[in-house]
Amino acid sequence: MRKIKLTRANKSILLKALAPYYYRERALRHSTQEVGKLILKINSLPADKKATFSTEEICLM
């Protein structure tokens, strides 16, 4: 587990970076569950707060 401070800019950059990966996996009919959960988690977090992410989530980023 690792804590990362999510500013508005970091949050926006992360969501924009994960979107193409999500849509590529979806087009290939692979599981999008992990990426989808991460996108929802990042989207629900308030900006300018520290968030805890697992090592698997960090690898997806």
C-alpha positions in Angstrom: 0.0 0.0 0.0 1.2 3.4 -0.9 -0.2 6.9 -0.3 -0.3 9.3 -3.2 -1.5 12.9 -3.0 -4.1 13.5 -5.7 -4.2 17.1 -6.9 -6.8 18.1 -9.5 -4.1 18.0 -12.2 -2.9 14.5 -11.1 -6.4 13.2 -10.9 -7.2 14.5 -14.4 -4.0 13.1 -15.9 -4.6 9.7 -14.3 -8.1 9.4 -15.6 -7.0 10.5 -19.1 -4.2 8.0 -19.1 -6.4 5.1 -17.9 -9.2 5.7 -20.4 -7.4 4.4 -23.6 -6.3 1.3 -21.7 -9.9 0.7 -20.5 -11.3 1.1 -24.0 -8.6 -1.1 -25.6 -9.3 -3.9 -23.2 -13.0 -3.5 -23.8 -12.6 -3.7 -27.6 -10.5 -6.9 -27.2 -13.2 -8.3 -25.0 -10.8 -8.7 -22.1 -11.8 -8.1 -18.4 -12.1 -4.4 -17.6 -13.1 -4.9 -14.0 -9.7 -3.9 -12.4 -9.3 -0.8 -14.5 -12.9 0.1 -14.1 -12.7 -0.1 -10.3 -9.5 2.0 -10.3 -11.2 4.7 -12.5 -14.2 4.7 -10.2 -12.0 4.9 -7.1 -10.0 7.9 -8.5 -13.1 9.6 -9.8 -14.8 9.4 -6.3 -11.8 10.7 -4.4 -11.8 14.4 -3.5 -9.0 16.5 -5.0 -6.0 17.6 -2.8 -6.2 14.6 -0.5 -3.9 11.6 0.0 -5.3 8.3 -1.2 -4.0 4.8 -0.5 -3.4 2.5 -3.5 -2.3 -1.1 -3.6 0.7 -2.2 -5.6 -1.6 -3.8 -8.2 -3.4 -0.4 -8.7 -0.1 1.4 -9.0 1.1 -1.0 -11.7 -2.0 -0.2 -13.7 -1.3 3.5 -13.4 
